[in-house]
Amino acid sequence: MSATERRQCAEIISLSKNPQFPCLYLEFQHVPFLLDCALEFLRPPTSVHNAPIADASVKLIVPRVSEISIEQVDFILITNSYNILALPFITEYTAFKGRIFATEPTVEFGRLLMEEMVGNLSRDPYTGVANYLVHFEKEVHPLYSLHDIESCISKIERVHYSEYLDLGGDVEIVARSSGFCLGGANWMIKSPNATVTYMAASSNSRIGHSTVIDVVPFSKTDATIVAQLGTAPSRPLGDMITNMLNILVKTLEQGGNVLLPVNPCGTMFELIAIISEYLRSCGLVTTPIHIVSSIAKRSLHLANIQGEWMSLEKQANLYEARQPLIHGRLLEDKLLFHHDFSASVYQYRGPYIVFVGHPSLQAGQVRDFLNVWKNDPRNLMVVTELLNVPPVKRGSAEIMKMQICKCPMETRLDLNEIATRTNAKNLVIPLRAGVTIPEVPPTLQKGTMFTPLSPFQSTHIPFDRDFVRCSVMDQDLKDFAPILLEAQSEHRSVVVSGNLLHQDKLTCQIRKIIAPFDASAGRVRPTAEEIAARCGGEFGSHTIHWIPNGYVIEWDTLRLSAHADDFQIEGSDMGDMDRLRALVVEFVKSPIQKT
């Protein structure tokens, strides 16, 4: 593919077998990106009911970056803290030398998740050896170290929402709130030719504490890539939460314990708030909640100082000198306790409500509680996580007798909801390996192309614009200063002619308008009006918008922008764009009489 053809399209490759653990390669306007670096936890082949807990073995899958030239990747964009866990493998064990962007909460919660994973997997308390296998570059690889984590984190550049970053080559990026978690971001990648949006785990639910979802990424784009889609629940989430709370309280009243296998961030904060409020409403105001994790203390503290990334309701608490999240008040009232080790929980009177990791049940101190509580049918395990879901099933009493309540905290937008909202020309959906290509969503907007993307397969998204920025290299022309003309001056424009040598080695002759600048109003009124008049009614009625040192002429399906010495034509019909371009060129070539 020639450089021109590569500029006129985007290439996308999915580097993971499961889009719930995304990593994608994107080449956009000659700029190569990596979108997310999630680490996949493989589920064990059998149910936890049918295998001793201590026999669990963790299998981790690193994205297959060997499918691309990782040393040529210039930028990595991270959407949330769950999708950063494979990043140290990329930064510390490959030839990648590019830049990495993520929000502050994504980086800090990602750091904590990495540290806990290293602590949980480095040595199995039941066997005395490591209990994991990492598949990386088609080989078994050691897990990264704490030193690797710190080195990786030091390479990440923090960004704010709506902060535009110029990457050079006329490409810029901006992070927008995904609404899924603190610091969760959707990325928009822009150039004069196209806009591509990358979305992962987006939510418009009001259950949560993070900033609401930003709808800008759903606006008209050339392509929208969506990973970590939600699944439509069989029952409304509110009903499932109510059912879970009723079972939880009944368990406590019967003297049973409640186990919630979770990650020590994300939905855990919502669950603490929901459960504590319900306990209070039921009169169980003295029932404490316990969190067991080596990073629990830091995670709880970090969540309560992320005001910039919270919903407006939570931010309002900051201005009233209150803890923005409810767990801050629970800690002060000694109704919430954090522990580094499982044994310290038993220093308190039961029954117990315990949050502990890992949600897959394959690692971490959750296995300590399961080995003690699993044979008592009064006890309850609540499964809430969306990723790393443990393979539990109802009605089995072969080994595990404790109750199982499934209440997935699914707030993410599913495929039909995405299809309803997006105005993209192309909707790209990475698929899971071995999954049948889905049908086109019935809610897909008219004019949107549905593009399923199989693992390790490449797809190309065409663009209908092909602008190239050029710079004046001749020093004499660089030193040319525009002359400010009086508003009533009869001077029109001057034309600079020359040759343009582009990277495709194609030379073409160019003529460029240098329009007079209205010193009194900052407008180029004569040029704008004459171009509009020259077009006549061919494109319908028009509107002229004046901007400093330029103007914008808009028709129904076309727009001509002129700012400083740049002209740009946009439209939905290539034929109309070509005719407008020809008219502008004709105007430039017209003789300019000096009176």
C-alpha positions as CSV (number, residue, x, y, z in Angstrom):
1,M,0.0,0.0,0.0
2,S,1.4,3.4,-1.0
3,A,1.9,6.3,1.4
4,T,-1.1,8.1,-0.2
5,E,-3.3,5.1,0.2
6,R,-2.2,4.6,3.8
7,R,-3.0,8.3,4.5
8,Q,-6.5,7.9,3.1
9,C,-7.5,5.1,5.4
10,A,-7.0,3.7,8.9
11,E,-5.7,0.2,9.6
12,I,-7.0,-1.6,12.6
13,I,-5.8,-4.9,14.1
14,S,-7.1,-6.6,17.3
15,L,-4.2,-8.1,19.2
16,S,-6.2,-10.0,21.8
17,K,-8.5,-13.0,21.5
18,N,-11.0,-11.5,23.9
19,P,-12.3,-7.9,23.4
20,Q,-13.1,-7.8,27.2
21,F,-9.3,-7.5,27.6
22,P,-8.6,-5.2,24.7
23,C,-5.4,-4.3,22.9
24,L,-5.7,-2.9,19.3
25,Y,-3.2,-1.6,16.8
26,L,-4.3,1.5,14.9
27,E,-2.4,3.2,12.1
28,F,-3.9,6.6,11.6
29,Q,-2.4,9.1,9.1
30,H,1.0,7.3,9.1
31,V,0.9,7.4,12.9
32,P,0.9,4.0,14.7
33,F,-1.0,3.7,18.0
34,L,-1.6,0.9,20.5
35,L,-5.0,1.2,22.1
36,D,-5.0,-0.3,25.6
37,C,-2.8,-3.1,27.0
38,A,-5.1,-5.4,29.0
39,L,-4.0,-8.6,30.6
40,E,-6.4,-11.6,30.2
41,F,-7.0,-13.9,33.1
42,L,-8.0,-17.3,31.6
43,R,-10.8,-19.0,33.4
44,P,-10.2,-22.5,34.8
45,P,-11.9,-25.3,32.8
46,T,-14.0,-26.5,35.7
47,S,-16.4,-24.9,38.2
48,V,-15.0,-23.9,41.5
49,H,-17.6,-26.2,43.0
50,N,-15.7,-29.2,41.5
51,A,-12.1,-28.4,42.3
52,P,-10.3,-27.7,45.6
53,I,-9.6,-24.0,45.9
54,A,-5.9,-24.5,46.6
55,D,-5.5,-26.3,43.2
56,A,-6.2,-23.1,41.2
57,S,-3.6,-22.0,38.8
58,V,-3.6,-18.6,37.1
59,K,-3.0,-18.3,33.4
60,L,-2.3,-14.8,32.1
61,I,-2.3,-13.9,28.4
62,V,-0.4,-10.8,27.2
63,P,-1.6,-9.2,23.9
64,R,0.1,-10.7,20.9
65,V,2.2,-7.6,19.9
66,S,4.4,-9.9,17.8
67,E,1.7,-9.4,15.1
68,I,3.0,-5.9,14.6
69,S,6.3,-4.0,14.7
70,I,6.1,-2.8,18.3
71,E,9.3,-0.7,18.0
72,Q,7.5,1.4,15.3
73,V,4.5,2.2,17.6
74,D,4.6,5.9,18.5
75,F,1.8,6.2,21.1
76,I,-0.1,4.1,23.5
77,L,-3.6,5.3,24.8
78,I,-5.1,3.7,27.9
79,T,-8.8,3.9,28.7
80,N,-9.1,2.6,32.3
81,S,-7.1,1.0,35.1
82,Y,-8.2,-2.5,34.1
83,N,-6.7,-2.1,30.6
84,I,-3.2,-1.1,31.8
85,L,-2.1,-4.4,33.5
86,A,-0.1,-5.7,30.5
87,L,1.7,-2.4,29.9
88,P,4.9,-3.3,31.9
89,F,5.5,-6.2,29.5
90,I,5.4,-3.7,26.6
91,T,7.6,-1.0,28.2
92,E,10.1,-3.2,29.9
93,Y,10.4,-6.3,27.7
94,T,10.0,-5.0,24.1
95,A,11.6,-2.4,21.9
96,F,8.8,0.1,22.4
97,K,10.2,3.6,22.8
98,G,7.1,5.7,22.2
99,R,4.9,7.9,24.5
100,I,2.0,6.7,26.7
101,F,-1.1,8.7,27.7
102,A,-3.6,8.1,30.5
103,T,-5.6,10.0,33.1
104,E,-4.3,10.3,36.7
105,P,-6.8,7.9,38.3
106,T,-6.1,5.3,35.6
107,V,-2.4,5.4,36.3
108,E,-2.7,5.3,40.1
109,F,-5.4,2.7,40.3
110,G,-3.6,0.7,37.6
111,R,-0.4,0.9,39.7
112,L,-2.3,-0.5,42.7
113,L,-3.8,-3.4,40.7
114,M,-0.4,-4.3,39.3
115,E,1.2,-4.3,42.8
116,E,-1.6,-6.5,44.3
117,M,-1.3,-8.9,41.4
118,V,2.5,-9.3,41.9
119,G,1.9,-9.8,45.6
120,N,-0.8,-12.4,45.1
121,L,1.0,-14.4,42.4
122,S,4.6,-14.3,43.4
123,R,4.2,-17.0,46.0
124,D,1.3,-19.3,46.5
125,P,0.7,-19.8,50.3
126,Y,-0.5,-23.3,49.7
127,T,2.3,-24.6,47.6
128,G,5.1,-22.2,48.4
129,V,5.9,-21.5,44.8
130,A,4.5,-19.2,42.1
131,N,1.1,-20.3,40.9
132,Y,0.8,-18.6,37.5
133,L,1.7,-19.0,33.9
134,V,2.2,-15.9,31.7
135,H,1.9,-16.4,27.9
136,F,3.9,-13.7,26.2
137,E,5.3,-13.7,22.7
138,K,4.3,-17.4,22.3
139,E,6.4,-18.3,25.3
140,V,6.0,-18.8,29.0
141,H,7.3,-15.6,30.6
142,P,7.9,-14.5,34.3
143,L,5.5,-11.9,35.7
144,Y,6.9,-8.4,35.9
145,S,8.4,-7.2,39.2
146,L,7.6,-4.2,41.4
147,H,10.6,-2.5,39.9
148,D,9.2,-3.1,36.4
149,I,5.9,-1.5,37.6
150,E,7.6,1.7,38.8
151,S,9.7,2.0,35.6
152,C,6.6,1.5,33.5
153,I,4.5,4.1,35.5
154,S,7.3,6.7,35.2
155,K,6.9,6.6,31.4
156,I,3.2,7.5,31.4
157,E,2.1,11.1,30.7
158,R,-1.0,12.2,32.7
159,V,-3.8,14.0,30.8
160,H,-7.0,15.7,31.8
161,Y,-10.4,15.3,30.2
162,S,-10.9,17.6,27.1
163,E,-7.2,18.4,27.0
164,Y,-6.1,18.5,23.3
165,L,-2.6,17.1,22.7
166,D,-0.8,17.8,19.4
167,L,1.2,14.7,18.4
168,G,2.7,16.3,15.3
169,G,1.9,15.4,11.7
170,D,-1.5,17.2,12.0
171,V,-2.7,14.5,14.5
172,E,-4.1,15.4,17.8
173,I,-5.8,13.4,20.6
174,V,-8.3,14.2,23.4
175,A,-9.6,12.1,26.3
176,R,-13.3,12.2,27.1
177,S,-15.1,10.8,30.1
178,S,-16.4,7.2,29.6
179,G,-18.5,7.4,32.7
180,F,-17.4,3.8,33.7
181,C,-15.0,4.5,36.5
182,L,-12.8,7.2,38.0
183,G,-10.6,8.5,35.2
184,G,-12.2,6.2,32.6
185,A,-11.6,7.7,29.2
186,N,-12.7,7.4,25.6
187,W,-10.1,8.7,23.1
188,M,-10.7,10.8,20.0
189,I,-7.9,10.9,17.4
190,K,-8.2,13.7,14.9
191,S,-6.5,15.1,11.8
192,P,-7.8,17.4,9.0
193,N,-8.8,14.3,7.1
194,A,-10.6,12.2,9.6
195,T,-11.6,11.5,13.2
196,V,-11.4,8.1,14.8
197,T,-12.9,7.4,18.3
198,Y,-11.8,4.5,20.5
199,M,-14.3,3.6,23.3
200,A,-13.9,0.9,26.0
201,A,-16.3,0.2,28.9
202,S,-18.5,3.2,28.6
203,S,-21.5,3.8,30.9
204,N,-24.3,6.3,31.2
205,S,-25.6,4.7,34.4
206,R,-26.3,6.9,37.4
207,I,-25.1,4.1,39.7
208,G,-21.6,5.3,40.4
209,H,-19.4,8.1,41.5
210,S,-17.4,9.0,38.4
211,T,-17.9,11.9,36.0
212,V,-20.9,11.3,33.6
213,I,-20.2,10.1,30.1
214,D,-19.1,12.7,27.6
215,V,-21.3,12.4,24.5
216,V,-18.9,14.1,22.2
217,P,-17.3,10.8,21.0
218,F,-20.8,9.8,19.7
219,S,-20.7,12.7,17.3
220,K,-20.1,12.3,13.6
221,T,-16.7,10.5,13.1
222,D,-15.2,8.5,10.3
223,A,-14.8,5.4,12.6
224,T,-15.7,4.4,16.1
225,I,-13.9,1.4,17.6
226,V,-15.7,-0.1,20.6
227,A,-14.3,-2.7,23.0
228,Q,-15.4,-4.1,26.4
229,L,-19.1,-3.9,25.4
230,G,-21.6,-4.6,28.0
231,T,-24.2,-7.4,27.9
232,A,-27.9,-6.8,28.2
233,P,-28.9,-8.2,31.6
234,S,-31.7,-10.6,32.0
235,R,-33.2,-8.4,34.7
236,P,-32.8,-4.7,35.4
237,L,-29.7,-3.9,37.5
238,G,-31.8,-2.2,40.2
239,D,-33.9,-5.4,40.6
240,M,-30.8,-7.6,40.9
241,I,-29.3,-5.2,43.5
242,T,-32.5,-5.3,45.5
243,N,-32.6,-9.1,45.4
244,M,-28.9,-9.3,46.4
245,L,-29.4,-7.0,49.4
246,N,-32.4,-9.0,50.6
247,I,-30.4,-12.2,50.5
248,L,-27.4,-10.5,52.1
249,V,-29.4,-9.3,55.1
250,K,-31.1,-12.6,55.5
251,T,-27.7,-14.3,55.5
252,L,-26.5,-12.0,58.3
253,E,-29.7,-12.5,60.3
254,Q,-29.1,-16.3,60.2
255,G,-25.5,-15.9,61.4
256,G,-23.9,-16.4,58.0
257,N,-21.0,-14.6,56.5
258,V,-20.9,-12.7,53.2
259,L,-18.0,-12.9,50.8
260,L,-17.6,-10.5,47.9
261,P,-14.7,-11.4,45.5
262,V,-13.8,-8.0,43.9
263,N,-10.9,-5.9,42.7
264,P,-10.0,-3.3,45.4
265,C,-11.2,-0.4,43.3
266,G,-13.9,0.4,40.8
267,T,-17.3,-1.2,41.6
268,M,-16.2,-2.0,45.1
269,F,-16.7,1.7,46.0
270,E,-20.3,1.6,44.8
271,L,-21.0,-1.7,46.5
272,I,-19.8,-0.4,49.8
273,A,-22.1,2.6,49.5
274,I,-25.1,0.5,48.4
275,I,-24.7,-2.2,51.1
276,S,-24.0,0.2,54.0
277,E,-27.0,2.4,53.2
278,Y,-29.2,-0.7,53.1
279,L,-27.9,-2.1,56.3
280,R,-28.7,1.3,58.0
281,S,-32.2,1.2,56.6
282,C,-32.7,-2.3,58.0
283,G,-31.4,-1.3,61.5
284,L,-28.1,-3.1,61.2
285,V,-26.2,0.1,61.8
286,T,-23.4,-1.6,63.8
287,T,-22.6,-4.3,61.2
288,P,-19.0,-3.5,59.9
289,I,-17.6,-4.1,56.5
290,H,-14.1,-5.5,56.0
291,I,-11.7,-5.1,53.0
292,V,-8.8,-7.5,52.8
293,S,-6.0,-6.3,50.5
294,S,-2.4,-5.1,50.8
295,I,-3.5,-2.0,48.8
296,A,-6.9,-1.4,50.4
297,K,-5.8,1.5,52.6
298,R,-4.2,3.3,49.6
299,S,-7.1,2.5,47.3
300,L,-9.7,3.9,49.7
301,H,-7.6,7.1,50.3
302,L,-6.9,7.6,46.6
303,A,-10.6,7.3,45.7
304,N,-11.6,10.1,48.1
305,I,-9.1,12.6,46.7
306,Q,-10.1,12.3,43.1
307,G,-12.6,15.2,43.1
308,E,-11.8,16.3,39.6
309,W,-12.9,12.9,38.2
310,M,-16.2,12.5,40.3
311,S,-19.8,13.3,39.5
312,L,-21.1,16.7,40.3
313,E,-23.0,15.3,43.3
314,K,-19.8,13.8,44.8
315,Q,-17.9,17.0,44.0
316,A,-20.5,19.0,46.0
317,N,-19.5,17.0,49.1
318,L,-16.0,18.4,48.8
319,Y,-17.3,22.0,49.1
320,E,-19.3,21.1,52.2
321,A,-16.1,19.7,53.9
322,R,-17.5,16.2,53.7
323,Q,-15.9,13.0,52.4
324,P,-17.0,12.8,48.8
325,L,-17.5,9.0,48.9
326,I,-19.4,7.3,51.7
327,H,-16.5,4.9,52.6
328,G,-14.6,7.9,54.0
329,R,-17.4,8.5,56.6
330,L,-17.6,4.7,57.3
331,L,-13.9,4.7,58.1
332,E,-14.3,7.6,60.5
333,D,-17.3,5.9,62.2
334,K,-15.4,2.6,62.4
335,L,-17.9,0.8,60.3
336,L,-15.3,0.0,57.6
337,F,-12.0,-1.7,58.3
338,H,-9.1,-2.6,55.9
339,H,-6.7,-5.4,56.5
340,D,-3.5,-6.5,54.9
341,F,-4.1,-10.2,55.8
342,S,-7.2,-12.3,56.1
343,A,-6.5,-13.6,59.6
344,S,-6.9,-10.1,61.2
345,V,-10.6,-10.0,60.2
346,Y,-11.4,-12.6,62.9
347,Q,-10.2,-10.2,65.6
348,Y,-13.7,-8.6,65.2
349,R,-17.0,-10.1,66.1
350,G,-19.0,-11.7,63.3
351,P,-21.0,-12.2,61.2
352,Y,-18.7,-10.8,58.5
353,I,-19.1,-8.9,55.3
354,V,-15.7,-9.2,53.5
355,F,-14.5,-7.7,50.2
356,V,-11.4,-9.5,49.0
357,G,-9.6,-10.4,45.8
358,H,-9.1,-11.8,43.3
359,P,-12.5,-11.9,41.7
360,S,-11.6,-15.0,39.6
361,L,-11.1,-17.0,42.8
362,Q,-7.8,-18.2,41.3
363,A,-5.5,-16.1,43.4
364,G,-5.4,-13.8,46.4
365,Q,-6.7,-14.2,49.9
366,V,-10.2,-14.9,48.8
367,R,-9.2,-18.6,48.9
368,D,-8.5,-18.3,52.6
369,F,-12.1,-17.4,53.2
370,L,-13.5,-19.9,50.8
371,N,-11.6,-22.8,52.4
372,V,-13.1,-21.9,55.8
373,W,-16.6,-20.8,54.7
374,K,-17.4,-23.0,51.7
375,N,-19.0,-25.9,53.5
376,D,-21.5,-23.9,55.5
377,P,-24.8,-23.3,53.6
378,R,-25.5,-20.3,55.8
379,N,-22.7,-18.4,54.2
380,L,-23.1,-16.4,51.0
381,M,-20.8,-15.5,48.1
382,V,-21.9,-12.5,46.0
383,V,-20.5,-12.4,42.4
384,T,-20.5,-8.9,41.0
385,E,-17.4,-8.4,38.8
386,L,-17.8,-8.1,35.0
387,L,-14.2,-9.2,34.2
388,N,-12.5,-12.3,35.6
389,V,-15.9,-13.8,36.5
390,P,-15.5,-17.0,38.5
391,P,-16.9,-20.2,37.0
392,V,-19.6,-20.7,39.6
393,K,-22.9,-22.5,39.1
394,R,-26.1,-22.9,41.1
395,G,-27.3,-26.0,42.7
396,S,-24.0,-27.9,43.1
397,A,-23.1,-29.3,46.5
398,E,-20.2,-31.6,45.6
399,I,-17.6,-29.5,47.3
400,M,-18.9,-26.0,47.9
401,K,-22.1,-25.7,49.9
402,M,-22.2,-22.0,50.5
403,Q,-24.9,-19.9,48.7
404,I,-24.1,-18.2,45.4
405,C,-25.8,-14.9,44.4
406,K,-24.9,-13.5,41.0
407,C,-25.4,-9.7,40.8
408,P,-23.1,-8.5,37.9
409,M,-22.7,-4.7,38.2
410,E,-23.3,-4.3,34.5
411,T,-23.6,-0.6,33.7
412,R,-21.7,-0.6,30.4
413,L,-23.4,0.2,27.1
414,D,-24.1,-2.8,25.0
415,L,-23.9,-3.1,21.2
416,N,-27.4,-1.9,20.5
417,E,-27.0,1.1,22.8
418,I,-23.8,2.0,21.1
419,A,-25.3,1.6,17.7
420,T,-28.3,3.8,18.7
421,R,-26.0,6.7,19.9
422,T,-23.1,6.7,17.5
423,N,-23.1,8.8,14.3
424,A,-19.9,7.2,13.0
425,K,-19.5,6.3,9.3
426,N,-17.9,3.0,10.4
427,L,-18.6,1.1,13.6
428,V,-15.8,-1.3,14.3
429,I,-16.4,-4.1,16.9
430,P,-13.6,-6.4,17.9
431,L,-14.8,-10.0,18.2
432,R,-13.9,-12.9,20.5
433,A,-11.9,-15.8,19.0
434,G,-14.2,-18.5,17.7
435,V,-17.4,-16.4,18.0
436,T,-19.8,-16.2,15.0
437,I,-19.9,-12.8,13.4
438,P,-22.9,-11.0,14.8
439,E,-25.8,-9.6,12.8
440,V,-26.0,-5.9,12.1
441,P,-27.6,-4.3,15.1
442,P,-31.2,-3.3,14.3
443,T,-30.6,0.1,16.1
444,L,-27.6,1.0,13.8
445,Q,-28.0,4.5,12.5
446,K,-28.6,4.9,8.8
447,G,-25.4,5.5,6.9
448,T,-23.2,3.7,9.4
449,M,-21.2,0.7,8.2
450,F,-21.0,-2.2,10.7
451,T,-17.5,-3.8,10.7
452,P,-16.8,-6.8,12.9
453,L,-13.1,-7.4,13.6
454,S,-11.8,-10.9,14.2
455,P,-8.6,-11.4,16.3
456,F,-5.3,-10.8,14.5
457,Q,-7.1,-9.8,11.3
458,S,-6.6,-6.4,9.7
459,T,-9.3,-4.1,8.4
460,H,-9.0,-0.7,6.6
461,I,-11.4,2.2,7.1
462,P,-11.4,4.6,4.1
463,F,-11.5,8.4,4.5
464,D,-13.2,10.7,2.0
465,R,-10.9,13.6,2.6
466,D,-7.2,13.9,1.6
467,F,-5.6,17.1,2.9
468,V,-1.9,17.5,3.3
469,R,-0.4,20.4,5.3
470,C,2.5,22.1,3.6
471,S,5.0,24.6,4.9
472,V,6.9,27.4,3.2
473,M,10.5,26.5,3.3
474,D,11.9,29.5,1.3
475,Q,13.3,32.0,3.8
476,D,12.3,34.9,1.6
477,L,8.7,33.8,1.7
478,K,8.9,33.1,5.4
479,D,10.0,36.7,6.0
480,F,7.1,38.0,3.9
481,A,4.8,39.9,6.2
482,P,1.1,40.5,5.3
483,I,0.2,44.1,4.7
484,L,-2.7,45.4,6.8
485,L,-5.1,47.2,4.4
486,E,-7.6,49.8,5.5
487,A,-11.2,48.6,5.6
488,Q,-12.2,50.6,2.5
489,S,-9.1,49.6,0.4
490,E,-9.9,48.4,-3.1
491,H,-7.0,46.0,-3.0
492,R,-8.1,42.4,-3.4
493,S,-5.5,39.5,-3.0
494,V,-2.1,38.5,-4.0
495,V,-1.2,35.0,-5.4
496,V,2.0,33.1,-4.4
497,S,2.9,30.4,-6.9
498,G,5.4,27.6,-6.5
499,N,6.0,23.8,-6.5
500,L,5.0,21.4,-3.8
501,L,7.2,18.3,-3.2
502,H,5.3,15.8,-1.1
503,Q,6.6,12.6,0.6
504,D,5.1,10.5,-2.2
505,K,7.7,12.2,-4.5
506,L,5.0,13.8,-6.5
507,T,5.5,17.4,-7.5
508,C,2.6,19.7,-8.3
509,Q,2.2,23.4,-9.0
510,I,0.3,25.3,-6.4
511,R,-1.2,28.8,-6.2
512,K,-2.1,30.2,-2.9
513,I,-4.3,33.2,-2.0
514,I,-2.9,35.6,0.5
515,A,-6.0,37.6,1.3
516,P,-6.0,41.2,2.6
517,F,-6.6,41.5,6.3
518,D,-9.2,43.9,7.6
519,A,-7.4,45.6,10.4
520,S,-10.6,47.1,11.8
521,A,-12.6,43.9,12.0
522,G,-10.2,41.1,11.4
523,R,-12.2,39.9,8.4
524,V,-11.6,38.9,4.8
525,R,-15.0,40.0,3.6
526,P,-14.2,40.7,-0.1
527,T,-12.7,37.3,-0.7
528,A,-15.4,35.4,1.1
529,E,-18.2,37.2,-0.6
530,E,-16.6,36.8,-4.1
531,I,-16.1,33.1,-3.6
532,A,-19.7,32.7,-2.5
533,A,-20.9,34.8,-5.4
534,R,-18.8,32.8,-7.8
535,C,-20.5,29.6,-6.6
536,G,-23.9,31.1,-7.2
537,G,-26.7,28.9,-6.2
538,E,-25.0,25.7,-7.3
539,F,-24.8,24.3,-3.8
540,G,-27.9,26.0,-2.4
541,S,-28.1,28.9,0.1
542,H,-25.0,29.8,2.0
543,T,-24.0,31.4,5.3
544,I,-20.7,33.3,5.9
545,H,-19.3,33.2,9.4
546,W,-16.5,35.6,10.2
547,I,-13.6,34.6,12.4
548,P,-10.3,36.4,13.2
549,N,-8.1,36.4,10.1
550,G,-10.5,34.1,8.2
551,Y,-14.0,33.0,7.5
552,V,-16.2,29.9,7.0
553,I,-18.8,29.5,4.2
554,E,-21.4,26.9,4.8
555,W,-23.8,25.3,2.4
556,D,-26.3,22.5,3.1
557,T,-23.7,19.7,2.5
558,L,-20.4,21.7,2.1
559,R,-18.2,23.8,4.2
560,L,-15.2,26.0,3.1
561,S,-12.9,27.1,5.9
562,A,-10.3,29.8,5.4
563,H,-8.0,30.7,8.3
564,A,-4.8,32.6,8.0
565,D,-3.3,31.0,4.9
566,D,-5.2,27.7,5.1
567,F,-8.1,26.6,3.0
568,Q,-10.1,23.4,3.8
569,I,-13.1,21.9,2.1
570,E,-15.4,19.5,3.9
571,G,-18.6,17.8,2.7
572,S,-20.6,14.6,2.5
573,D,-20.6,14.4,-1.4
574,M,-17.3,14.0,-3.2
575,G,-18.7,15.4,-6.4
576,D,-19.8,18.6,-4.7
577,M,-16.4,18.8,-3.0
578,D,-14.6,18.5,-6.3
579,R,-16.7,21.2,-8.0
580,L,-16.2,23.6,-5.1
581,R,-12.5,22.9,-5.2
582,A,-12.5,23.7,-8.9
583,L,-14.3,26.9,-8.4
584,V,-11.9,28.0,-5.7
585,V,-8.9,27.2,-8.0
586,E,-10.6,29.2,-10.8
587,F,-11.0,32.1,-8.4
588,V,-7.3,31.9,-7.5
589,K,-6.3,31.9,-11.1
590,S,-8.5,34.8,-12.0
591,P,-6.5,38.0,-12.9
592,I,-6.4,40.5,-10.1
593,Q,-6.5,44.1,-11.4
594,K,-5.0,46.8,-9.3
595,T,-6.9,50.0,-9.6
